[in-house]
Amino acid sequence: MQISLSRRLRKLNNRGVSLVELIVAMAILSIVAVIVYRGILLAAKTNAKANYQHKATTLSQNTMEGLKATDLEDILQQFTYPTYPNGAGTNVNNFKILPSYMLEASTSVVGSWGLTDNTGKAILDADGHISPIVPSISLTGESNGYTKTSDGKYYMYVQNAVLQGIDYDIFVTLDGSAYSQTVTDETKVTASTYNSVVSAQIPKMDATFDGVATDSLEYDTTVLEGMRTTYSDPTLELINRIINVSISSTTYADGKTYSTVSVTYTYNAGPNPASPAHTETTDPVFIFDNKDDPENDLRNVFIFFRPTYGTGTDEIIINNPRDREVGVYLIKLDTASLVYDELDTYRMSVDLWESDAGNDAKATILTNLPKLKINADNSVAQPTNVKYKKGGFETSDKVSKLKVTDITGESSTDRIMDVTVDVFRAGGFSVKDQIEAGKTLAEVEQMYKDAGKNCLATMKSTIRN
């Protein structure tokens, strides 16, 4: 009886799944599968977007680092002329702001949007580049000038920059308007007026041909504090600083010239500079030496210095015993926060020593210091704050032999710029074509946004020349 019941139960438990149960199970499984699939798809899209944004952020960082490592004029030149002919029928890559591997795509394009007027139309040269304004070339170097758009900004772009197989378009905006307010008080330079201040016009420097020296505010302070500590003398507030520039050269039998330029700084402390109580002199710093390459001889010497306002006087002595025909640039530096309250009491002198004080100077002094006026009768009108000398003499017959050129510009230069770098996925249309059609880069960037291409990465910073 027990065995018979057990067999009957086993037979009942072996029945199959009904059709209704199967349909219900499949429906539940389909719903779960759809939910899982959507989750996987969303995760994939999220990961892809994160990947795009990560690469875009890397690209924006690389672009910003390249911009900050480059002078403003070079930035404009590289974007406007990314390549140039090398004389052999091919073009050389002149664009160094981004690594070359990011511009390997055949569709990679670099350009800028510049204006020569307020019409909103980009001016293209014969090669299809945006035309800059190129002023005349001076004997001491070359410089390129670029105009801003009517809103006071510079716009540039890189189309189809490649990072790990993904194409991106980059828009760069340089905006100096925050630092370009009108100067209302000529005795002050502030951050908001820094770009409006007329500055010295200096040619491009090349270490192959030029010697460059810049004094150090930190070093000046260190020397002063050290002298105060050592001598405990309150008269150390009165400092006479001498910047001594020595130009030396030797011409060999083969006609090649070996030249050196050295600079030393001497600090004389005490109420009487002619008889200082304490003196500190630095070791010579050689800023030019062509002994390994005498084919490239000395062209210019650049001396950048910060005046010792409120502490005494400055004296720059240029020793040129071999009468080298070189340019000596004396550039007075002022900081953005400088207030010229002590300018009326500041005094300095510039003294050129050559083989004969009575002969016409061979070296040319180019400076943004107050002007020296030499009249037609060779009489001299010295500026108030600066005394020009030749061989230690201040008399007109000697000073009139100097060649002094004023390099203070006729216009201001943008030296502080706020930078914005925006990175998009490649747009699918030619930015250059849109520019040639008359659109501004700001309008082209808006086209990206209208097409639903959100900006993947934005980076902002400030660059200073």
LINDAKA-V515770 format. One record per residue. N is the residue number from 0. RES is the residue in one letter. OMEGA is omega in radians with two decimals (* if undefined). NEAR is the number of other C-alpha atoms within 10 Angstrom. D_CENTER is the distance of its C-alpha to the mean C-alpha in Angstrom with 1 decimal. Layout:
# LINDAKA-V515770
N|RES|OMEGA|NEAR|D_CENTER  N|RES|OMEGA|NEAR|D_CENTER
This chain:
# LINDAKA-V515770
0|M|3.12|5|103.3  1|Q|-3.13|6|100.1  2|I|-3.14|7|99.2  3|S|3.12|8|99.8  4|L|3.14|10|97.6  5|S|3.11|11|94.8  6|R|-3.12|10|94.9  7|R|3.11|10|94.9  8|L|3.12|10|91.8  9|R|3.13|10|90.0  10|K|3.12|10|90.8  11|L|-3.10|10|89.6  12|N|-3.13|8|86.2  13|N|-3.10|8|85.5  14|R|-3.11|8|85.2  15|G|3.11|7|81.9  16|V|-3.11|8|79.0  17|S|3.14|8|79.9  18|L|3.14|9|77.9  19|V|3.12|9|76.8  20|E|-3.14|10|75.4  21|L|-3.13|11|73.5  22|I|3.12|11|72.0  23|V|-3.14|11|71.0  24|A|-3.14|11|69.3  25|M|3.12|12|67.4  26|A|3.12|12|66.2  27|I|-3.14|11|64.9  28|L|3.14|12|63.3  29|S|3.13|12|61.6  30|I|3.13|11|60.2  31|V|-3.13|12|58.8  32|A|3.13|12|57.4  33|V|3.13|11|55.6  34|I|3.13|12|54.2  35|V|-3.12|12|53.0  36|Y|3.12|12|51.6  37|R|3.10|12|49.7  38|G|3.12|12|48.3  39|I|-3.14|12|47.2  40|L|3.13|12|45.7  41|L|3.12|12|43.8  42|A|3.13|12|42.6  43|A|3.12|12|41.5  44|K|3.13|12|39.6  45|T|3.12|12|38.0  46|N|3.14|12|37.1  47|A|3.13|12|35.7  48|K|3.10|13|33.6  49|A|3.12|13|32.4  50|N|3.10|12|31.5  51|Y|-3.11|20|29.6  52|Q|3.11|18|27.8  53|H|3.14|14|27.0  54|K|3.11|20|25.6  55|A|3.10|26|23.6  56|T|3.09|18|22.2  57|T|-3.13|15|21.3  58|L|3.12|24|19.6  59|S|3.10|24|17.6  60|Q|3.12|17|16.5  61|N|3.13|14|15.5  62|T|-3.12|22|13.6  63|M|3.11|23|11.7  64|E|3.10|14|11.1  65|G|3.12|16|9.8  66|L|-3.09|22|7.4  67|K|3.13|17|6.3  68|A|-3.04|14|6.3  69|T|3.07|18|4.3  70|D|-3.09|15|2.2  71|L|-3.11|19|4.4  72|E|3.11|16|7.2  73|D|3.09|15|7.3  74|I|-3.12|19|7.5  75|L|-3.14|24|10.3  76|Q|-3.11|19|11.8  77|Q|3.12|21|12.2  78|F|-3.10|24|13.8  79|T|3.12|24|15.8  80|Y|-3.09|21|16.9  81|P|3.06|20|17.0  82|T|3.06|16|19.7  83|Y|-3.10|13|21.1  84|P|3.12|11|24.6  85|N|3.11|10|25.2  86|G|-3.12|8|28.3  87|A|3.09|7|30.6  88|G|3.10|7|30.9  89|T|-3.13|10|28.4  90|N|3.12|12|24.7  91|V|3.11|13|22.0  92|N|3.13|14|19.4  93|N|-3.06|15|16.0  94|F|-3.06|20|14.6  95|K|-3.08|15|13.1  96|I|3.04|20|11.4  97|L|3.07|17|15.0  98|P|-3.05|12|17.6  99|S|-3.11|12|20.0  100|Y|3.09|11|23.0  101|M|-3.10|18|21.8  102|L|-3.07|20|22.1  103|E|-3.11|13|25.5  104|A|3.14|14|27.5  105|S|-3.12|7|29.0  106|T|-3.13|12|28.0  107|S|-3.11|16|24.3  108|V|3.07|18|22.4  109|V|-3.13|23|18.8  110|G|3.12|23|18.3  111|S|3.12|27|17.0  112|W|-3.10|30|19.1  113|G|-3.13|29|18.7  114|L|2.93|23|21.3  115|T|3.07|17|22.8  116|D|-3.09|13|25.3  117|N|-3.09|11|26.4  118|T|-3.09|10|28.7  119|G|-3.12|16|26.7  120|K|3.09|18|27.1  121|A|-3.13|24|24.3  122|I|-3.10|18|24.8  123|L|3.06|16|25.0  124|D|-3.05|10|25.3  125|A|-3.13|7|28.1  126|D|3.12|8|26.4  127|G|3.10|13|25.7  128|H|3.03|21|22.0  129|I|-3.02|21|20.7  130|S|2.95|21|20.8  131|P|2.98|23|18.0  132|I|-3.09|12|19.1  133|V|3.12|11|19.0  134|P|-3.12|11|20.0  135|S|-3.13|9|22.2  136|I|3.12|11|21.1  137|S|-3.14|9|21.7  138|L|-3.04|8|23.6  139|T|3.11|13|20.8  140|G|-3.10|13|18.1  141|E|3.08|14|16.8  142|S|3.13|14|14.3  143|N|3.10|16|14.3  144|G|-3.12|12|14.5  145|Y|3.11|18|14.6  146|T|3.07|17|16.8  147|K|3.02|18|16.6  148|T|-3.08|20|19.7  149|S|3.09|14|22.5  150|D|3.06|9|21.4  151|G|-3.10|12|18.1  152|K|2.99|16|16.0  153|Y|3.13|23|14.2  154|Y|3.12|21|16.0  155|M|-3.13|21|15.5  156|Y|2.94|24|17.8  157|V|3.13|21|18.9  158|Q|3.12|27|22.7  159|N|2.91|26|24.8  160|A|-2.99|26|22.4  161|V|3.02|21|24.9  162|L|-3.14|17|25.2  163|Q|3.02|8|28.7  164|G|-3.13|9|30.5  165|I|-3.13|14|29.3  166|D|3.11|21|27.4  167|Y|3.00|23|24.8  168|D|-3.04|26|22.9  169|I|3.05|25|19.4  170|F|-3.12|21|18.3  171|V|3.07|24|14.8  172|T|3.04|19|14.6  173|L|-3.04|21|11.9  174|D|3.13|21|13.9  175|G|-3.03|23|13.3  176|S|-3.12|18|17.1  177|A|-3.09|14|17.6  178|Y|-3.02|20|15.8  179|S|3.09|22|17.4  180|Q|-3.10|16|21.0  181|T|3.11|12|23.1  182|V|3.14|16|23.4  183|T|3.13|9|27.1  184|D|-3.06|9|27.3  185|E|-3.13|9|25.9  186|T|-3.06|12|26.6  187|K|2.98|16|24.0  188|V|3.10|21|20.3  189|T|-3.12|18|19.8  190|A|-3.08|16|17.2  191|S|-3.13|18|18.8  192|T|-2.96|19|18.6  193|Y|-3.12|26|15.3  194|N|-3.12|26|14.0  195|S|-3.10|22|17.5  196|V|3.10|23|17.7  197|V|-3.06|14|17.9  198|S|3.13|21|15.5  199|A|3.11|22|15.9  200|Q|-3.01|19|15.2  201|I|3.10|19|14.0  202|P|3.09|15|14.3  203|K|-3.14|12|12.3  204|M|3.14|17|13.3  205|D|-3.09|12|15.3  206|A|3.11|13|17.0  207|T|-3.06|15|20.0  208|F|-2.98|16|20.8  209|D|2.99|22|19.1  210|G|-3.04|22|19.5  211|V|3.09|19|16.9  212|A|3.08|18|18.1  213|T|3.14|13|16.7  214|D|-3.07|16|19.4  215|S|3.08|12|19.5  216|L|3.13|12|20.7  217|E|-3.13|9|22.1  218|Y|3.09|10|23.9  219|D|-3.13|16|25.4  220|T|3.14|11|26.6  221|T|3.13|12|28.1  222|V|-3.12|15|30.0  223|L|3.14|19|31.3  224|E|3.12|13|32.5  225|G|3.12|13|34.0  226|M|3.10|18|35.9  227|R|-3.11|17|37.2  228|T|-3.07|10|38.4  229|T|-3.00|10|40.0  230|Y|-3.13|12|41.8  231|S|-3.03|11|42.1  232|D|-3.12|14|41.9  233|P|-3.13|11|40.9  234|T|3.14|15|40.2  235|L|3.00|22|37.0  236|E|-3.12|15|35.4  237|L|-3.06|20|35.7  238|I|2.97|25|33.3  239|N|-3.13|25|33.0  240|R|3.12|25|29.9  241|I|3.04|20|30.0  242|I|-3.05|20|27.0  243|N|-3.13|18|28.8  244|V|-3.11|25|27.1  245|S|3.13|18|29.5  246|I|-3.09|21|29.2  247|S|3.13|17|31.8  248|S|3.07|19|32.9  249|T|3.11|12|35.9  250|T|-3.10|11|37.0  251|Y|-3.11|10|39.2  252|A|3.14|7|42.2  253|D|3.09|6|40.4  254|G|3.14|10|38.1  255|K|-3.08|15|35.0  256|T|3.09|19|33.2  257|Y|-3.03|20|32.0  258|S|2.99|19|29.5  259|T|3.02|19|28.1  260|V|3.11|24|26.1  261|S|-3.13|19|26.5  262|V|3.01|23|25.6  263|T|3.12|15|27.8  264|Y|3.10|19|27.8  265|T|-3.14|17|31.2  266|Y|3.09|22|32.0  267|N|-3.08|23|35.4  268|A|3.10|27|36.9  269|G|-3.09|21|39.8  270|P|-3.12|17|41.2  271|N|-3.11|13|41.7  272|P|-3.14|17|38.8  273|A|3.11|9|41.3  274|S|-3.01|11|43.2  275|P|3.08|16|40.7  276|A|-3.11|15|42.3  277|H|-3.11|18|39.7  278|T|3.01|15|37.1  279|E|3.12|14|34.3  280|T|3.13|14|32.6  281|T|2.99|11|29.9  282|D|3.13|10|30.3  283|P|3.04|14|28.7  284|V|-3.11|13|25.2  285|F|-3.09|16|25.0  286|I|3.05|17|21.6  287|F|3.13|23|23.1  288|D|-3.07|23|26.0  289|N|-3.09|18|27.0  290|K|3.11|14|30.4  291|D|-3.11|8|29.6  292|D|-3.07|12|28.4  293|P|3.08|16|30.2  294|E|-3.14|14|29.6  295|N|-3.06|17|26.0  296|D|-3.08|20|26.8  297|L|3.12|26|24.9  298|R|-3.10|19|23.1  299|N|2.99|24|21.1  300|V|-3.13|24|20.8  301|F|3.09|20|17.9  302|I|3.09|20|19.1  303|F|-3.09|16|16.8  304|F|3.06|19|19.3  305|R|-3.11|16|20.0  306|P|3.09|20|23.5  307|T|3.14|18|26.3  308|Y|3.00|16|27.3  309|G|-3.08|15|30.7  310|T|-3.14|16|31.4  311|G|-3.07|22|32.6  312|T|3.04|20|31.4  313|D|3.08|23|28.9  314|E|3.08|19|29.9  315|I|-3.14|20|27.9  316|I|3.14|21|30.3  317|I|3.12|22|29.4  318|N|-3.11|19|32.0  319|N|-3.00|22|32.3  320|P|3.13|15|35.9  321|R|3.07|14|35.7  322|D|3.11|17|34.5  323|R|3.09|18|31.4  324|E|-3.09|14|30.0  325|V|3.02|18|26.4  326|G|3.09|22|23.7  327|V|-3.12|21|23.1  328|Y|3.06|21|20.0  329|L|-3.00|20|20.7  330|I|3.07|22|17.9  331|K|-3.13|15|19.0  332|L|3.03|15|16.5  333|D|-3.14|13|17.5  334|T|-3.09|11|16.4  335|A|-3.10|15|16.4  336|S|-3.05|12|19.8  337|L|3.00|12|21.4  338|V|-3.01|14|24.8  339|Y|-3.12|14|26.2  340|D|-3.06|12|29.7  341|E|-3.08|11|30.3  342|L|-3.10|13|28.9  343|D|-3.12|10|32.4  344|T|-3.12|12|33.6  345|Y|3.13|19|30.6  346|R|3.04|19|31.6  347|M|3.10|20|30.1  348|S|3.09|15|31.1  349|V|-3.03|20|29.7  350|D|3.11|21|32.3  351|L|3.10|25|32.2  352|W|3.04|21|34.9  353|E|-3.00|21|36.0  354|S|-3.13|14|39.4  355|D|-3.09|13|41.2  356|A|-3.09|19|40.2  357|G|-3.13|16|42.3  358|N|3.05|14|40.6  359|D|-3.12|15|37.7  360|A|3.06|25|34.4  361|K|3.09|19|32.9  362|A|3.08|21|29.4  363|T|3.10|18|27.4  364|I|3.13|21|25.7  365|L|-2.95|22|22.6  366|T|3.01|22|21.7  367|N|3.04|19|20.8  368|L|3.10|19|23.9  369|P|-2.95|14|27.0  370|K|2.94|19|28.6  371|L|-3.13|21|31.5  372|K|3.08|14|34.1  373|I|-3.07|18|36.5  374|N|-3.10|11|39.4  375|A|3.13|8|41.5  376|D|3.14|8|44.2  377|N|2.95|14|41.7  378|S|-3.00|15|42.0  379|V|3.01|19|38.9  380|A|-3.12|16|37.5  381|Q|3.04|18|35.3  382|P|-3.05|13|32.9  383|T|-2.97|14|34.0  384|N|-3.05|15|31.3  385|V|3.02|18|30.7  386|K|3.08|18|33.4  387|Y|-3.12|25|32.7  388|K|3.00|23|35.1  389|K|-3.11|27|36.2  390|G|3.13|18|37.9  391|G|-3.10|15|38.5  392|F|3.05|16|40.2  393|E|-3.08|16|39.4  394|T|-3.05|13|42.2  395|S|-3.09|18|41.5  396|D|3.11|16|43.0  397|K|-3.07|23|40.4  398|V|3.14|29|37.3  399|S|3.11|27|37.9  400|K|-3.14|18|37.2  401|L|2.97|24|33.5  402|K|-3.09|16|30.9  403|V|-3.11|21|28.3  404|T|3.09|16|25.7  405|D|-3.13|15|24.0  406|I|3.03|19|20.4  407|T|-3.03|19|20.0  408|G|3.06|14|18.8  409|E|-3.10|10|21.2  410|S|-3.13|12|18.9  411|S|-3.12|16|16.1  412|T|3.07|18|12.4  413|D|-3.12|20|10.6  414|R|3.06|19|8.2  415|I|-3.09|22|9.1  416|M|2.94|23|9.7  417|D|-3.04|17|12.2  418|V|3.01|19|11.8  419|T|3.09|18|15.1  420|V|3.09|22|16.0  421|D|-3.12|22|19.7  422|V|3.11|28|21.6  423|F|2.86|24|25.2  424|R|-3.09|21|27.9  425|A|-2.95|18|28.0  426|G|-3.13|19|29.5  427|G|3.05|10|32.1  428|F|-3.04|10|31.2  429|S|3.07|15|28.8  430|V|-3.14|22|25.8  431|K|3.12|22|25.6  432|D|3.14|10|29.3  433|Q|3.11|14|28.9  434|I|3.13|22|26.1  435|E|3.10|17|28.4  436|A|3.06|11|31.2  437|G|-3.14|15|29.4  438|K|3.02|17|27.9  439|T|3.11|21|24.6  440|L|3.08|24|22.3  441|A|3.11|13|23.3  442|E|3.10|13|26.9  443|V|3.11|18|26.4  444|E|3.09|20|25.0  445|Q|3.09|13|28.2  446|M|3.09|13|30.3  447|Y|-3.11|19|29.2  448|K|3.11|14|30.4  449|D|3.13|10|33.5  450|A|3.11|9|34.3  451|G|3.11|9|34.3  452|K|-3.12|15|31.1  453|N|3.09|12|29.8  454|C|-3.08|17|26.1  455|L|-3.13|19|26.2  456|A|3.07|20|23.0  457|T|3.09|17|20.5  458|M|-3.14|15|17.5  459|K|3.09|14|15.6  460|S|3.11|14|12.9  461|T|3.08|15|10.4  462|I|-3.13|18|6.6  463|R|3.05|13|5.9  464|N|*|13|4.4
